[in-house]
């Protein structure tokens, strides 16, 4: 891309184009990573983000809340929506695909109802709200990208250094064995989906800061890009395997490709085709890698015998 269009490599394009467009998808993808490692799926992250954005916008404007109160509210509402997904899956025994598909449609409708089908404008009236994503605590480095990287570090610590993270991998690898070992799988699944919701709420805040408003009809499609970033980053859809750093790289890959194709003036429809092709290749490579690992493990076992 840089060879064909030198402007692609400029810092203005990297920071304002690639990094800023990665923030929302990256935050959603980090949350979805936890869910997919459990061998689950969350199709509701896009419309849930929209619903959180509308609720936060309405509440902040109605009660004249501060920036920090608005951020906290967004994360709490997101966690609540995520917990609802977890309850539907664990208590009602609904498959994750069906449960989150239902909440996806429900959140989409509620966002339109709460907003009266009108954008919620509030960034210019709430002091400092636009600085959440567009400000620069670090010179020439957008706050939105900083939030993404800090959130990724926190997510990596949770995944690799805490009980929640260990149980996330255990549930994805073998839920029955995990349950038989005394782990209350249902409770931990609810917690995992709620954690995904926290990242959804944070993404909603960043999105409203970027746009200066909460758009009630914006949300569909985000979940697919988030899942694509997770898959490209190496997390297996079969569960039990994944890394946060891989997810962030996957989100950056999608943003880089989209930005590069846009710089080359490639039509929007072809940009979508390229993203879909990459997802297919990523899943196929994961299948090939797992087969090779299974063959290698079988050979080692037979050799030991």
DRENDO-1510 file (C-alpha; in Angstrom, 1 decimal, always signed):
<recs>
REC; n; res; u; v; w
REC; 1; UNK; +0.0; +0.0; +0.0 .
REC; 2; UNK; +2.8; +2.4; +0.9 .
REC; 3; UNK; +4.6; +1.7; -2.4 .
REC; 4; UNK; +1.4; +2.3; -4.4 .
REC; 5; UNK; +0.3; +5.3; -2.3 .
REC; 6; UNK; +3.1; +6.9; -0.2 .
REC; 7; UNK; +0.4; +8.8; +1.8 .
REC; 8; UNK; -0.6; +5.5; +3.3 .
REC; 9; UNK; +2.6; +5.5; +5.4 .
REC; 10; UNK; +2.2; +9.0; +6.8 .
REC; 11; UNK; +1.7; +9.3; +10.5 .
REC; 12; UNK; -1.5; +11.2; +10.0 .
REC; 13; UNK; -3.0; +8.3; +8.1 .
REC; 14; UNK; -1.6; +5.7; +10.6 .
REC; 15; UNK; -2.9; +7.5; +13.7 .
REC; 16; UNK; -6.0; +9.2; +12.4 .
REC; 17; UNK; -7.0; +6.5; +10.0 .
REC; 18; UNK; -5.7; +3.0; +10.9 .
REC; 19; UNK; -5.4; +3.3; +14.7 .
REC; 20; UNK; -8.6; +5.3; +15.2 .
REC; 21; UNK; -10.6; +2.9; +13.1 .
REC; 22; UNK; -9.2; +0.0; +15.0 .
REC; 23; UNK; -10.3; +1.2; +18.4 .
REC; 24; UNK; -14.0; +0.2; +18.4 .
REC; 25; UNK; -13.5; -3.1; +16.5 .
REC; 26; UNK; -10.5; -3.9; +18.7 .
REC; 27; UNK; -12.4; -3.3; +22.0 .
REC; 28; UNK; -15.4; -5.4; +20.8 .
REC; 29; UNK; -13.0; -8.2; +19.6 .
REC; 30; UNK; -11.2; -8.3; +23.0 .
REC; 31; UNK; -14.5; -9.0; +24.7 .
REC; 32; UNK; -15.5; -11.6; +22.1 .
REC; 33; UNK; -12.2; -13.3; +22.5 .
REC; 34; UNK; -13.1; -14.5; +26.0 .
REC; 35; UNK; -16.5; -15.8; +24.7 .
REC; 36; UNK; -15.0; -17.7; +21.8 .
REC; 37; UNK; -12.3; -19.3; +23.9 .
REC; 38; UNK; -15.2; -20.9; +25.8 .
REC; 39; UNK; -16.4; -22.3; +22.5 .
REC; 40; UNK; -19.3; -19.8; +22.5 .
REC; 41; UNK; -20.2; -16.9; +20.3 .
REC; 42; UNK; -21.7; -13.4; +20.8 .
REC; 43; UNK; -23.6; -12.0; +17.9 .
REC; 44; UNK; -25.1; -9.2; +19.9 .
REC; 45; UNK; -22.0; -7.0; +20.5 .
REC; 46; UNK; -22.7; -4.6; +17.7 .
REC; 47; UNK; -26.3; -3.8; +18.5 .
REC; 48; UNK; -25.6; -4.0; +22.2 .
REC; 49; UNK; -22.9; -1.3; +21.7 .
REC; 50; UNK; -25.5; +0.9; +20.0 .
REC; 51; UNK; -28.0; +0.4; +22.8 .
REC; 52; UNK; -25.4; +1.2; +25.4 .
REC; 53; UNK; -24.4; +4.4; +23.4 .
REC; 54; UNK; -28.0; +5.5; +23.3 .
REC; 55; UNK; -28.7; +4.9; +27.0 .
REC; 56; UNK; -25.4; +6.6; +28.0 .
REC; 57; UNK; -26.2; +9.6; +25.8 .
REC; 58; UNK; -29.7; +10.0; +27.1 .
REC; 59; UNK; -28.6; +9.6; +30.7 .
REC; 60; UNK; -25.6; +11.9; +30.5 .
REC; 61; UNK; -27.7; +14.6; +28.9 .
REC; 62; UNK; -30.7; +14.2; +31.3 .
REC; 63; UNK; -28.6; +14.2; +34.5 .
REC; 64; UNK; -25.7; +16.3; +33.3 .
REC; 65; UNK; -23.2; +13.6; +34.3 .
REC; 66; UNK; -19.4; +14.0; +34.1 .
REC; 67; UNK; -17.3; +12.2; +31.6 .
REC; 68; UNK; -16.1; +9.6; +34.1 .
REC; 69; UNK; -19.6; +8.9; +35.3 .
REC; 70; UNK; -20.7; +8.4; +31.7 .
REC; 71; UNK; -17.8; +6.0; +31.1 .
REC; 72; UNK; -18.6; +4.0; +34.2 .
REC; 73; UNK; -22.3; +3.9; +33.3 .
REC; 74; UNK; -21.5; +2.6; +29.8 .
REC; 75; UNK; -19.4; -0.2; +31.2 .
REC; 76; UNK; -22.1; -1.2; +33.8 .
REC; 77; UNK; -24.9; -1.2; +31.2 .
REC; 78; UNK; -22.7; -3.3; +28.9 .
REC; 79; UNK; -21.9; -5.7; +31.7 .
REC; 80; UNK; -25.6; -6.1; +32.4 .
REC; 81; UNK; -26.4; -6.9; +28.7 .
REC; 82; UNK; -23.6; -9.4; +28.6 .
REC; 83; UNK; -24.8; -11.0; +31.8 .
REC; 84; UNK; -28.3; -11.4; +30.2 .
REC; 85; UNK; -26.6; -13.4; +27.4 .
REC; 86; UNK; -24.9; -15.6; +30.0 .
REC; 87; UNK; -28.1; -16.2; +31.8 .
REC; 88; UNK; -30.0; -17.2; +28.6 .
REC; 89; UNK; -27.2; -19.6; +27.8 .
REC; 90; UNK; -26.8; -21.2; +31.2 .
REC; 91; UNK; -30.2; -21.0; +32.8 .
REC; 92; UNK; -32.4; -21.5; +29.7 .
REC; 93; UNK; -29.9; -23.8; +28.0 .
REC; 94; UNK; -30.1; -21.9; +24.8 .
REC; 95; UNK; -27.3; -22.4; +22.3 .
REC; 96; UNK; -25.0; -19.3; +22.3 .
REC; 97; UNK; -25.7; -18.6; +18.7 .
REC; 98; UNK; -29.5; -18.5; +19.2 .
REC; 99; UNK; -29.3; -16.6; +22.5 .
REC; 100; UNK; -27.1; -13.9; +21.2 .
REC; 101; UNK; -29.0; -13.7; +17.9 .
REC; 102; UNK; -32.1; -13.0; +19.9 .
REC; 103; UNK; -30.4; -10.3; +22.1 .
REC; 104; UNK; -28.9; -8.8; +18.9 .
REC; 105; UNK; -32.4; -8.2; +17.5 .
REC; 106; UNK; -33.7; -7.1; +20.9 .
REC; 107; UNK; -31.0; -4.6; +21.4 .
REC; 108; UNK; -31.4; -3.3; +17.9 .
REC; 109; UNK; -35.1; -2.6; +18.5 .
REC; 110; UNK; -34.6; -1.1; +22.0 .
REC; 111; UNK; -31.9; +1.3; +20.7 .
REC; 112; UNK; -34.5; +2.6; +18.2 .
REC; 113; UNK; -37.2; +2.8; +20.9 .
REC; 114; UNK; -35.0; +4.6; +23.6 .
REC; 115; UNK; -33.7; +7.1; +21.1 .
REC; 116; UNK; -37.1; +7.7; +19.4 .
REC; 117; UNK; -35.3; +6.8; +16.2 .
REC; 118; UNK; -33.2; +10.0; +16.4 .
REC; 119; UNK; -29.5; +10.5; +16.9 .
REC; 120; UNK; -28.5; +11.5; +20.5 .
REC; 121; UNK; -26.3; +14.5; +20.2 .
REC; 122; UNK; -24.2; +15.3; +23.3 .
REC; 123; UNK; -20.5; +15.5; +22.7 .
REC; 124; UNK; -20.5; +19.3; +22.2 .
REC; 125; UNK; -22.6; +19.8; +25.4 .
REC; 126; UNK; -20.6; +17.5; +27.7 .
REC; 127; UNK; -17.3; +19.0; +28.4 .
REC; 128; UNK; -14.4; +16.7; +27.5 .
REC; 129; UNK; -16.5; +13.9; +26.0 .
REC; 130; UNK; -14.9; +14.4; +22.6 .
REC; 131; UNK; -11.5; +14.1; +24.2 .
REC; 132; UNK; -12.1; +10.5; +25.3 .
REC; 133; UNK; -11.2; +9.2; +21.8 .
REC; 134; UNK; -9.9; +12.2; +19.9 .
REC; 135; UNK; -7.7; +13.8; +22.6 .
REC; 136; UNK; -4.0; +13.3; +22.9 .
REC; 137; UNK; -2.6; +12.5; +26.4 .
REC; 138; UNK; +0.5; +11.3; +24.5 .
REC; 139; UNK; +1.4; +13.9; +21.8 .
REC; 140; UNK; +0.3; +12.8; +18.2 .
REC; 141; UNK; -1.2; +9.6; +19.6 .
REC; 142; UNK; -5.0; +9.4; +19.8 .
REC; 143; UNK; -6.6; +8.6; +23.2 .
REC; 144; UNK; -8.8; +6.0; +21.5 .
REC; 145; UNK; -5.8; +3.9; +20.5 .
REC; 146; UNK; -4.3; +4.4; +24.0 .
REC; 147; UNK; -7.6; +3.1; +25.5 .
REC; 148; UNK; -7.5; +0.1; +23.2 .
REC; 149; UNK; -3.9; -0.9; +24.2 .
REC; 150; UNK; -4.6; -0.4; +27.9 .
REC; 151; UNK; -7.7; -2.5; +27.6 .
REC; 152; UNK; -5.8; -5.1; +25.8 .
REC; 153; UNK; -3.1; -5.3; +28.5 .
REC; 154; UNK; -5.8; -5.6; +31.2 .
REC; 155; UNK; -7.6; -8.3; +29.1 .
REC; 156; UNK; -4.4; -10.2; +28.7 .
REC; 157; UNK; -3.7; -10.1; +32.4 .
REC; 158; UNK; -7.2; -11.3; +33.2 .
REC; 159; UNK; -6.9; -14.1; +30.6 .
REC; 160; UNK; -3.5; -15.4; +31.6 .
REC; 161; UNK; -3.1; -14.5; +35.3 .
REC; 162; UNK; -6.5; -14.8; +37.0 .
REC; 163; UNK; -8.9; -17.6; +38.0 .
REC; 164; UNK; -11.4; -16.2; +35.5 .
REC; 165; UNK; -8.9; -16.6; +32.7 .
REC; 166; UNK; -8.0; -20.2; +33.7 .
REC; 167; UNK; -11.6; -21.2; +33.8 .
REC; 168; UNK; -12.2; -19.6; +30.5 .
REC; 169; UNK; -9.7; -21.9; +28.9 .
REC; 170; UNK; -10.9; -24.9; +30.9 .
REC; 171; UNK; -14.5; -24.4; +29.9 .
REC; 172; UNK; -13.5; -24.1; +26.2 .
REC; 173; UNK; -11.3; -27.2; +26.3 .
REC; 174; UNK; -13.6; -29.5; +28.2 .
REC; 175; UNK; -16.7; -28.1; +29.9 .
REC; 176; UNK; -17.8; -31.5; +31.3 .
REC; 177; UNK; -14.4; -32.2; +32.9 .
REC; 178; UNK; -14.3; -28.7; +34.3 .
REC; 179; UNK; -17.8; -29.2; +35.8 .
REC; 180; UNK; -16.8; -32.6; +37.3 .
REC; 181; UNK; -13.8; -31.0; +38.9 .
REC; 182; UNK; -16.1; -28.9; +41.1 .
REC; 183; UNK; -16.1; -25.6; +39.0 .
REC; 184; UNK; -19.4; -23.9; +38.9 .
REC; 185; UNK; -19.4; -23.5; +35.1 .
REC; 186; UNK; -22.6; -21.6; +34.8 .
REC; 187; UNK; -21.6; -18.9; +37.1 .
REC; 188; UNK; -18.3; -18.4; +35.4 .
REC; 189; UNK; -19.9; -18.4; +32.0 .
REC; 190; UNK; -22.2; -15.5; +33.1 .
REC; 191; UNK; -19.1; -13.7; +34.4 .
REC; 192; UNK; -17.3; -14.2; +31.1 .
REC; 193; UNK; -20.2; -12.9; +29.0 .
REC; 194; UNK; -20.5; -9.9; +31.5 .
REC; 195; UNK; -16.8; -9.2; +31.0 .
REC; 196; UNK; -17.4; -9.2; +27.2 .
REC; 197; UNK; -20.2; -6.7; +27.9 .
REC; 198; UNK; -17.8; -4.4; +29.8 .
REC; 199; UNK; -15.7; -4.1; +26.7 .
REC; 200; UNK; -18.9; -3.5; +24.6 .
REC; 201; UNK; -19.7; -0.6; +26.9 .
REC; 202; UNK; -16.2; +0.8; +26.6 .
REC; 203; UNK; -16.5; +0.5; +22.8 .
REC; 204; UNK; -19.8; +2.4; +22.9 .
REC; 205; UNK; -18.2; +5.3; +24.8 .
REC; 206; UNK; -15.3; +5.5; +22.4 .
REC; 207; UNK; -17.6; +5.4; +19.4 .
REC; 208; UNK; -19.9; +8.2; +20.7 .
REC; 209; UNK; -16.8; +10.3; +21.4 .
REC; 210; UNK; -15.5; +9.8; +17.9 .
REC; 211; UNK; -18.9; +10.5; +16.2 .
REC; 212; UNK; -20.1; +13.2; +18.7 .
REC; 213; UNK; -23.4; +11.4; +18.9 .
REC; 214; UNK; -25.1; +8.0; +19.5 .
REC; 215; UNK; -26.6; +6.7; +16.3 .
REC; 216; UNK; -29.5; +4.3; +17.0 .
REC; 217; UNK; -29.3; +2.6; +13.6 .
REC; 218; UNK; -25.5; +2.0; +13.8 .
REC; 219; UNK; -24.5; -1.4; +15.0 .
REC; 220; UNK; -25.2; -4.2; +12.6 .
REC; 221; UNK; -22.0; -5.5; +11.1 .
REC; 222; UNK; -19.7; -4.7; +13.9 .
REC; 223; UNK; -20.1; -8.1; +15.4 .
REC; 224; UNK; -18.9; -9.8; +12.2 .
REC; 225; UNK; -15.8; -7.6; +12.1 .
REC; 226; UNK; -15.1; -8.3; +15.7 .
REC; 227; UNK; -15.4; -12.0; +15.2 .
REC; 228; UNK; -13.2; -11.8; +12.1 .
REC; 229; UNK; -10.5; -10.0; +14.1 .
REC; 230; UNK; -10.6; -12.7; +16.8 .
REC; 231; UNK; -10.3; -15.5; +14.2 .
REC; 232; UNK; -7.6; -13.8; +12.2 .
REC; 233; UNK; -5.8; -13.3; +15.5 .
REC; 234; UNK; -5.6; -17.1; +16.0 .
REC; 235; UNK; -8.3; -17.8; +18.5 .
REC; 236; UNK; -10.0; -21.1; +17.6 .
REC; 237; UNK; -13.7; -21.2; +17.1 .
REC; 238; UNK; -13.6; -24.7; +18.7 .
REC; 239; UNK; -12.6; -23.1; +22.0 .
REC; 240; UNK; -9.8; -23.6; +24.5 .
REC; 241; UNK; -7.2; -21.5; +22.6 .
REC; 242; UNK; -6.6; -17.8; +22.1 .
REC; 243; UNK; -4.6; -14.7; +22.9 .
REC; 244; UNK; -5.5; -11.1; +23.4 .
REC; 245; UNK; -2.4; -9.9; +21.5 .
REC; 246; UNK; -3.5; -12.0; +18.5 .
REC; 247; UNK; -6.9; -10.4; +18.6 .
REC; 248; UNK; -5.4; -6.9; +18.6 .
REC; 249; UNK; -3.2; -7.8; +15.7 .
REC; 250; UNK; -6.2; -9.3; +13.9 .
REC; 251; UNK; -8.1; -6.0; +14.4 .
REC; 252; UNK; -5.1; -4.0; +13.1 .
REC; 253; UNK; -4.9; -6.3; +10.0 .
REC; 254; UNK; -8.6; -5.6; +9.2 .
REC; 255; UNK; -8.2; -1.9; +9.7 .
REC; 256; UNK; -4.9; -1.8; +7.7 .
REC; 257; UNK; -6.5; -3.6; +4.8 .
REC; 258; UNK; -9.6; -1.5; +4.9 .
REC; 259; UNK; -7.7; +1.7; +5.0 .
REC; 260; UNK; -5.2; +0.6; +2.3 .
REC; 261; UNK; -8.0; -0.4; +0.0 .
REC; 262; UNK; -9.8; +2.9; +0.7 .
REC; 263; UNK; -6.6; +4.8; -0.1 .
REC; 264; UNK; -6.4; +2.9; -3.4 .
REC; 265; UNK; -10.0; +3.9; -4.1 .
REC; 266; UNK; -11.2; +0.3; -4.1 .
REC; 267; UNK; -15.0; +0.2; -4.0 .
REC; 268; UNK; -16.6; -0.5; -0.6 .
REC; 269; UNK; -18.2; -3.8; -1.8 .
REC; 270; UNK; -14.8; -5.2; -2.8 .
REC; 271; UNK; -13.3; -4.2; +0.6 .
REC; 272; UNK; -15.9; -6.5; +2.2 .
REC; 273; UNK; -15.0; -9.3; -0.2 .
REC; 274; UNK; -11.4; -9.0; +0.8 .
REC; 275; UNK; -12.2; -9.2; +4.5 .
REC; 276; UNK; -14.4; -12.2; +4.0 .
REC; 277; UNK; -11.7; -14.0; +2.0 .
REC; 278; UNK; -9.2; -13.4; +4.8 .
REC; 279; UNK; -11.5; -14.8; +7.4 .
REC; 280; UNK; -12.0; -18.0; +5.3 .
REC; 281; UNK; -8.2; -18.3; +5.0 .
REC; 282; UNK; -7.7; -17.8; +8.7 .
REC; 283; UNK; -10.2; -20.4; +9.7 .
REC; 284; UNK; -8.8; -22.9; +7.1 .
REC; 285; UNK; -5.2; -22.4; +8.3 .
REC; 286; UNK; -6.5; -23.0; +11.9 .
REC; 287; UNK; -8.0; -26.3; +10.8 .
REC; 288; UNK; -4.8; -27.3; +9.0 .
REC; 289; UNK; -2.7; -26.4; +12.0 .
REC; 290; UNK; -4.9; -28.4; +14.4 .
REC; 291; UNK; -4.8; -31.5; +12.1 .
REC; 292; UNK; -1.0; -31.3; +12.0 .
REC; 293; UNK; -0.9; -31.0; +15.8 .
REC; 294; UNK; -3.2; -34.0; +16.1 .
REC; 295; UNK; -1.1; -36.1; +13.8 .
REC; 296; UNK; +2.1; -35.1; +15.5 .
REC; 297; UNK; +0.6; -35.9; +18.9 .
REC; 298; UNK; -0.6; -39.3; +17.7 .
REC; 299; UNK; +2.9; -40.1; +16.3 .
REC; 300; UNK; +4.5; -39.2; +19.6 .
REC; 301; UNK; +2.1; -41.3; +21.5 .
REC; 302; UNK; +2.7; -44.3; +19.3 .
REC; 303; UNK; +6.4; -43.8; +19.5 .
REC; 304; UNK; +6.3; -43.8; +23.3 .
REC; 305; UNK; +4.3; -47.1; +23.2 .
</recs>
